[in-house]
Amino acid sequence: MLLALLLLGLLGWRGWAMWQARETHARASAAEAEQRLGALEQRIDALRRDQRAQTQRILDAAATNRVLRDEVLGLSQRGALLEDSVSKLADPTRHGAQALRLDEVELLLSQAQQRLAIADDLDGARRAYTLADGALQGIDDPRLLNLRQALAQERAALDTLGNGPHAAIARQLDVFAAALDKLPDRAPAAEGHQAVWQRLLSPLVKIRPTESKTVIAPTERAAGEAALQIELGLARAALERDDAAGFRAGIVRMEAWLTRLWPESPALQQRRNELKALRTAALQPSLPVLGSTLQQLRQLRNSGYSSPLPQAAATQPPPTAEIER
């Protein structure tokens, strides 16, 4: 029995030791598996980062390739333009100095048109036309004869304008403003027997038509005269900025104030006629010949400057005696 008990205890102790060893081995295997799993996840994360970096590099490379392709296309276009310019310079009918002078003439004519259209600067336009004529005279080419003729006709037409419509209208406004002080405050006396009894009763009775719209009160008259001066200033400002609608509207308002501030008289009627003439006046010169030289020069250059007589030049009128002289 004692031997059996010892044998049973030995077997129990051995089984418990084996169970402890198995548990230790299982825990070690689980820890090793967790370490391997963590390492695997880290490697997967690293691969994902590498993949994202490679994708970004590919995108950057594609963008660089697009930029390089655009630059190559730009270089090819620039090469084509340079080739075209060299072929034009090599053309015996288109010398470099001659093309430069034509560019100068075109620039001067464009500046003259801008001075006329924007600032109504006739003196500046005349100086630009004079410089363009000098530059054009320096080109010894018989094919530019029609262009010189058109420029001479345009300069002659510009000389007929004098100081221009703006200066003339401004002078008329100044004359109108100066004549306002000479308008009579009372209506002129009637002819015949009516003037006699009106002179007899004038110390006692003052006759005034009831249907008159003339402003009589001193305060209202002062306000009306101030409003008229304001409208006159607005008309001058509209004239300076070449606002035809604003200028005509100011003239209409000035005419309305005239009938309210002064009674009917020949002087008032004359001032109203002046305003009617100003209302229908043109703020810009209507000369169809202006700009024809620039248009003809551009047509001549667009046609390749190869034909002796462009189509636009054939429609020009014959030169006058003054131009021939």
C-alpha positions as CSV (number, residue, x, y, z in Angstrom):
1,M,0.0,0.0,0.0
2,L,2.8,2.3,0.8
3,L,4.5,1.6,-2.4
4,A,1.3,2.1,-4.3
5,L,0.8,5.5,-2.6
6,L,4.4,6.5,-3.5
7,L,3.9,5.4,-7.0
8,L,0.6,7.3,-7.2
9,G,2.1,10.5,-5.8
10,L,5.0,10.2,-8.2
11,L,2.7,9.9,-11.1
12,G,0.6,12.9,-9.9
13,W,3.7,15.0,-9.5
14,R,4.9,14.0,-12.9
15,G,1.6,14.8,-14.5
16,W,1.4,18.2,-12.8
17,A,4.9,19.0,-14.0
18,M,4.1,18.0,-17.5
19,W,0.9,20.2,-17.4
20,Q,2.9,23.2,-16.1
21,A,5.5,22.7,-18.9
22,R,2.7,22.5,-21.5
23,E,1.0,25.7,-20.2
24,T,4.4,27.5,-20.3
25,H,5.0,26.3,-23.8
26,A,1.5,27.4,-24.9
27,R,2.0,30.9,-23.4
28,A,5.4,31.2,-25.1
29,S,3.9,30.1,-28.4
30,A,1.0,32.7,-28.0
31,A,3.5,35.5,-27.2
32,E,5.7,34.5,-30.2
33,A,2.6,34.5,-32.4
34,E,1.6,38.0,-31.2
35,Q,5.1,39.3,-31.9
36,R,5.0,37.8,-35.3
37,L,1.6,39.4,-36.0
38,G,2.8,42.8,-34.8
39,A,5.9,42.6,-37.0
40,L,3.7,41.6,-39.9
41,E,1.4,44.5,-39.3
42,Q,4.3,46.9,-39.2
43,R,5.7,45.5,-42.5
44,I,2.2,46.0,-44.0
45,D,2.1,49.6,-42.8
46,A,5.6,50.2,-44.2
47,L,4.5,48.7,-47.6
48,R,1.5,51.0,-47.6
49,R,3.6,54.0,-46.9
50,D,6.0,53.0,-49.7
51,Q,3.1,52.5,-52.0
52,R,1.7,56.0,-51.3
53,A,5.2,57.5,-51.8
54,Q,5.5,55.7,-55.1
55,T,2.1,56.9,-56.2
56,Q,3.0,60.5,-55.3
57,R,6.3,60.1,-57.2
58,I,4.4,58.8,-60.2
59,L,2.0,61.8,-60.1
60,D,4.9,64.2,-59.8
61,A,6.6,62.6,-62.7
62,A,3.4,62.8,-64.8
63,A,3.1,66.5,-63.9
64,T,6.7,67.1,-64.8
65,N,6.2,65.3,-68.1
66,R,3.2,67.5,-68.9
67,V,5.2,70.6,-68.1
68,L,8.1,69.4,-70.2
69,R,5.7,68.6,-73.0
70,D,4.2,72.1,-72.9
71,E,7.7,73.6,-72.9
72,V,8.7,71.5,-75.9
73,L,5.5,72.6,-77.7
74,G,6.3,76.2,-76.8
75,L,9.8,75.8,-78.1
76,S,8.6,74.3,-81.3
77,Q,6.1,77.2,-81.8
78,R,8.8,79.7,-81.0
79,G,11.1,78.0,-83.5
80,A,8.3,78.2,-86.1
81,L,7.8,81.9,-85.4
82,L,11.6,82.5,-85.6
83,E,11.7,80.6,-88.9
84,D,8.8,82.7,-90.2
85,S,10.6,85.9,-89.1
86,V,13.8,84.8,-90.7
87,S,12.0,84.0,-93.9
88,K,10.3,87.5,-93.9
89,L,13.7,89.1,-93.2
90,A,15.2,87.1,-96.0
91,D,12.5,88.3,-98.4
92,P,14.0,90.8,-100.8
93,T,10.7,92.8,-101.0
94,R,10.6,93.2,-97.2
95,H,13.7,94.7,-95.7
96,G,14.2,95.0,-92.0
97,A,14.6,98.8,-92.0
98,Q,11.6,99.2,-94.2
99,A,9.5,97.0,-92.0
100,L,10.6,99.0,-89.0
101,R,9.6,102.2,-90.6
102,L,6.2,100.7,-91.5
103,D,5.8,99.7,-87.9
104,E,6.6,103.2,-86.8
105,V,4.0,104.6,-89.3
106,E,1.4,102.2,-88.1
107,L,2.1,103.1,-84.4
108,L,1.9,106.9,-85.1
109,L,-1.4,106.5,-87.0
110,S,-2.9,104.4,-84.2
111,Q,-1.8,107.1,-81.7
112,A,-3.4,109.8,-83.8
113,Q,-6.7,107.8,-84.0
114,Q,-6.7,107.3,-80.2
115,R,-6.0,111.0,-79.5
116,L,-9.0,111.9,-81.7
117,A,-11.4,109.3,-80.3
118,I,-10.5,109.5,-76.6
119,A,-9.2,113.0,-75.9
120,D,-10.3,115.0,-78.9
121,D,-6.7,116.2,-79.1
122,L,-6.5,117.6,-82.7
123,D,-3.1,119.2,-82.1
124,G,-1.6,115.9,-80.9
125,A,-3.2,114.1,-83.8
126,R,-1.7,116.6,-86.3
127,R,1.7,116.1,-84.8
128,A,1.4,112.3,-85.0
129,Y,0.3,112.6,-88.6
130,T,3.3,114.8,-89.4
131,L,5.7,112.3,-87.8
132,A,4.0,109.5,-89.7
133,D,4.4,111.4,-93.0
134,G,8.1,112.0,-92.3
135,A,8.6,108.3,-91.6
136,L,6.7,107.3,-94.7
137,Q,8.7,109.7,-96.9
138,G,11.8,107.8,-95.7
139,I,10.6,104.7,-97.5
140,D,11.7,104.7,-101.1
141,D,9.0,102.4,-102.6
142,P,6.7,103.4,-105.4
143,R,4.0,101.0,-104.1
144,L,3.4,103.3,-101.2
145,L,2.3,106.2,-103.4
146,N,-1.4,105.6,-102.7
147,L,-0.7,105.4,-99.0
148,R,1.1,108.8,-99.1
149,Q,-1.9,110.2,-101.0
150,A,-4.4,108.9,-98.5
151,L,-2.3,110.4,-95.6
152,A,-2.1,113.8,-97.4
153,Q,-5.9,113.8,-97.8
154,E,-6.4,112.8,-94.2
155,R,-4.1,115.6,-93.0
156,A,-5.9,118.1,-95.2
157,A,-9.3,117.0,-93.8
158,L,-7.9,117.3,-90.3
159,D,-6.7,120.8,-90.9
160,T,-10.3,121.8,-92.0
161,L,-11.5,121.0,-88.4
162,G,-9.6,123.9,-86.8
163,N,-9.6,123.5,-83.1
164,G,-12.3,120.8,-83.3
165,P,-16.0,120.7,-82.3
166,H,-15.3,120.5,-78.6
167,A,-13.5,123.9,-78.6
168,A,-16.3,125.5,-80.8
169,I,-19.0,124.2,-78.5
170,A,-17.1,125.3,-75.4
171,R,-16.7,128.8,-76.9
172,Q,-20.5,128.9,-77.6
173,L,-21.2,128.0,-74.0
174,D,-18.9,130.8,-72.8
175,V,-20.7,133.3,-75.1
176,F,-24.1,132.0,-73.8
177,A,-23.0,132.3,-70.2
178,A,-21.8,135.9,-70.8
179,A,-25.0,136.9,-72.5
180,L,-27.2,135.8,-69.6
181,D,-26.4,138.9,-67.6
182,K,-27.8,141.1,-70.5
183,L,-31.2,139.5,-70.5
184,P,-34.0,141.9,-69.5
185,D,-35.9,141.2,-66.3
186,R,-39.1,142.7,-67.7
187,A,-41.0,142.1,-70.9
188,P,-40.6,144.9,-73.5
189,A,-43.5,147.5,-73.7
190,A,-46.2,147.0,-76.4
191,E,-46.5,149.3,-79.4
192,G,-49.1,152.0,-80.1
193,H,-51.9,153.1,-77.7
194,Q,-51.2,150.3,-75.3
195,A,-47.8,151.7,-74.5
196,V,-49.2,155.1,-73.8
197,W,-51.7,154.1,-71.1
198,Q,-49.2,151.7,-69.7
199,R,-46.7,154.5,-69.3
200,L,-49.4,156.6,-67.7
201,L,-50.4,153.9,-65.2
202,S,-46.9,152.6,-64.6
203,P,-46.3,154.7,-61.4
204,L,-49.5,153.4,-59.9
205,V,-50.1,149.9,-61.3
206,K,-47.7,147.1,-62.2
207,I,-49.2,144.7,-64.8
208,R,-48.1,141.1,-64.7
209,P,-49.7,138.2,-66.7
210,T,-51.1,135.6,-64.4
211,E,-50.3,132.7,-66.7
212,S,-46.6,133.5,-66.7
213,K,-44.2,130.8,-65.4
214,T,-41.4,133.2,-64.7
215,V,-39.9,133.1,-61.2
216,I,-40.4,136.5,-59.5
217,A,-39.4,136.0,-55.9
218,P,-35.8,137.1,-55.2
219,T,-35.0,133.9,-53.3
220,E,-36.5,131.7,-55.9
221,R,-34.7,133.6,-58.6
222,A,-31.4,133.3,-56.9
223,A,-31.9,129.6,-56.5
224,G,-33.0,129.3,-60.2
225,E,-29.9,131.2,-61.4
226,A,-27.7,128.9,-59.2
227,A,-29.4,125.9,-60.7
228,L,-28.8,127.3,-64.2
229,Q,-25.1,127.7,-63.5
230,I,-25.0,124.2,-62.2
231,E,-26.6,122.9,-65.4
232,L,-24.1,124.9,-67.4
233,G,-21.2,123.3,-65.5
234,L,-22.7,119.8,-66.0
235,A,-23.0,120.5,-69.7
236,R,-19.3,121.5,-69.8
237,A,-18.3,118.4,-67.9
238,A,-20.3,116.2,-70.3
239,L,-18.6,117.9,-73.2
240,E,-15.2,117.2,-71.7
241,R,-15.9,113.5,-71.3
242,D,-17.6,113.3,-74.7
243,D,-21.0,112.3,-73.2
244,A,-23.5,113.3,-75.9
245,A,-26.6,112.2,-74.0
246,G,-25.6,114.0,-70.8
247,F,-24.7,117.1,-72.8
248,R,-28.1,117.2,-74.6
249,A,-29.9,116.6,-71.3
250,G,-28.1,119.5,-69.7
251,I,-29.0,121.8,-72.6
252,V,-32.7,120.8,-72.3
253,R,-32.7,121.6,-68.6
254,M,-30.9,124.9,-69.2
255,E,-33.6,125.8,-71.7
256,A,-36.3,125.1,-69.2
257,W,-34.6,127.3,-66.6
258,L,-34.4,130.2,-69.2
259,T,-38.2,130.3,-69.6
260,R,-38.7,130.4,-65.8
261,L,-36.1,133.0,-65.0
262,W,-36.7,135.6,-67.7
263,P,-39.8,136.8,-69.5
264,E,-40.3,136.6,-73.3
265,S,-38.1,138.9,-75.2
266,P,-36.1,138.9,-78.5
267,A,-32.9,138.4,-76.5
268,L,-34.4,135.4,-74.7
269,Q,-35.5,134.0,-78.0
270,Q,-32.0,134.4,-79.3
271,R,-30.5,132.5,-76.3
272,R,-33.1,129.7,-76.8
273,N,-32.1,129.5,-80.4
274,E,-28.5,129.2,-79.3
275,L,-29.4,126.3,-77.0
276,K,-31.3,124.6,-79.8
277,A,-28.3,124.8,-82.0
278,L,-26.1,123.4,-79.2
279,R,-28.5,120.6,-78.6
280,T,-28.2,119.4,-82.2
281,A,-24.4,119.9,-82.4
282,A,-22.2,116.9,-83.0
283,L,-19.5,116.3,-80.4
284,Q,-17.3,114.2,-82.7
285,P,-16.1,115.2,-86.2
286,S,-17.9,113.3,-88.9
287,L,-15.2,112.8,-91.5
288,P,-15.2,109.4,-93.2
289,V,-11.6,110.0,-94.5
290,L,-10.2,109.9,-90.9
291,G,-8.6,106.5,-90.3
292,S,-8.5,105.5,-93.9
293,T,-4.7,105.6,-94.0
294,L,-4.3,103.3,-91.1
295,Q,-6.9,100.9,-92.5
296,Q,-5.1,100.9,-95.9
297,L,-1.7,100.3,-94.3
298,R,-3.0,97.3,-92.4
299,Q,-4.6,95.9,-95.5
300,L,-1.4,96.4,-97.4
301,R,0.7,94.6,-94.8
302,N,-1.8,91.8,-94.3
303,S,-1.7,91.1,-98.1
304,G,2.0,90.3,-97.8
305,Y,3.1,93.6,-99.3
306,S,3.7,91.9,-102.6
307,S,1.1,93.4,-105.0
308,P,2.0,96.8,-106.5
309,L,-1.5,98.2,-106.0
310,P,-3.7,96.8,-103.2
311,Q,-7.5,96.6,-103.7
312,A,-8.1,99.2,-100.9
313,A,-5.8,101.7,-102.7
314,A,-7.7,101.5,-106.0
315,T,-10.8,103.1,-104.3
316,Q,-9.0,106.2,-103.3
317,P,-10.0,109.5,-105.1
318,P,-7.5,111.1,-107.5
319,P,-5.1,113.6,-105.9
320,T,-6.1,117.3,-105.9
321,A,-3.9,120.1,-107.2
322,E,-2.9,121.1,-103.6
323,I,-1.7,117.6,-102.8
324,E,0.2,117.5,-106.1
325,R,2.0,120.7,-105.3
